[in-house]
Amino acid sequence: MSYHIKARKAKKLNTKFIFVSGGVISSVGKGITTASLAALLESRGYRVAPVKMDMYLNVDAGTIRPQEHGEVFVTNDGVETDQDLGNYERFVNADLSGSNYVTNGQIYQTIIQKERNFEFDGEDVEIVPHVPEEIIRRMEKAAQERKADFVIAEVGGTVGEYQNVLYMEANRIMKFRDGRDVLHVHVGYLPTPPSVGEMKSKPMQTSVRILNGSGIQPDFLVCRAEKPIDDRRKETLAWITSVPVENIIAAPNVDSIYRVPLNFEQQKFTDKILAKFGMKSRKSDFKVWKKLVEKIGKINSGKKEVNIAVVGKYYETGAYKLADVYISVVEAIKHGSWANNVKANLHWISSTDVEKKGAKKVLSGYDGIVVPGGFGSRGTEGMVETVKYARENKVPYLGLCYGMQMATIEFARHGPKLRELILQRWMTMARIR
């Protein structure tokens, strides 16, 4: 089969497509960038369908341990997805579905099933074009489901990884077909080594060159760094990457992820995207968002606070602890605290520490305890002891999924009334027999 696409003619859609890729390091902020752009475009009256594209051969995220992949976020239709969908929902204030989550596992499963059903009319089935075509089909499905003006597709991982090259190929094909209907935003990290004391743009330059090797020229660069990128480094990046200076966006560290859209808005990021698409800029309605950010800042600087122990078993990776493995739990607690004008200080406690040191020693002094989701037997005795401590000391307890199961197990073991009821039931059944 020749390389050009024979199975599907180019389809002109009203929907505009934005791909978001990452470079230099993982966890660079692609998800928050995607969510922020979705929020900003929706504030202009447009409808957006954000889509997460994961490179894994898993069909969904439900079988991946949080330590490896991050927390599972379950959509209303029951699909177990990447945690980034939680951020998407929070930023656009809408319920998303399984159509907003794509994995390599889903793609290959669908293509093989179609081949078994004789749906390729005798053509040989190939990685290209059929895999990119299925990726494009799923993006169009997400657009149709939300009747979206924009689809923003976050490509998992970093550029140059073998697993996500076919998502980049889908991007290239769509750009070839539809021209101005497709943009690419590349998010990269600019480090400032302490021993040097100067922000370095070379990692971002290299990342863009790798992206170019996939046949893609980015339209915008989002520069993640400790501080805002300065004009000198913008000019260097523009010269090396062929991205205009005005399309290089600063994305410094902020005290709250909900400040990121405001940072983008100050740099007229939304206006620049709309201009690229040849679309008119509508008046922004971002007052509620600004009030939220102001409220967060006021509460976080205040004195009214609570200390919450989050007892899980997926924090440690070597010498480091990863709070983001429970990101939706974190955000839910934060939103609950803000609604009550209280700052929530979260303390990360390993359930294995509870097993080794005892619940009283580890958990004393906290205002509330949360045990989030998980699976497997490791660390469960520490969770049961955590529940027992909370129940006996009347500490507010929230068990989520696995944490709720641990609460049931703990009460079955130690709840005196339940034990009596079980014994009575057993004795009754024995008499009946």
Buried (B, 14 or more C-beta within 10 A) or exposed (E): EEEEBEEEEEEEBEBBBBBBBBBBBEEBBBBBBBBBBBBBBBBBEBBBBBBBBBBBEBBBBEEBBBBEBBBBBBBEEEBBBBBBBBBBBBBBEBEBBBBBBBBBBBBBBBBEEBBEEEEBEEEEBEEBBBBBBBBBBBBBBBBBBBEBBBBBBBBBBBBBBEEBBBBBBBBBBBBEBBEEBBBBBBBBBBBEEEEEEEBBBEBBBBBBBBBBEBEBBBBBBBBBBEEBBEEEBBEBBBEBBEBEEEBBBBBBEEEEBBBBBBBBBEBBBBBBBBEBBEBEEEEBEBEEBEEBBEBBBEBBEEEEBBEBBBBBBBBBEEEEEBEEBBBBBBBBBBBEBBEEEBBBEBBBBBBBBBBEEEBEEBBEEBBBBBBBBBBEEEBBBBBBBBBBBBBEBEBEBBBBBBBBBBBEBBBEEBBEEEEEEEEEEEEEEEEEE
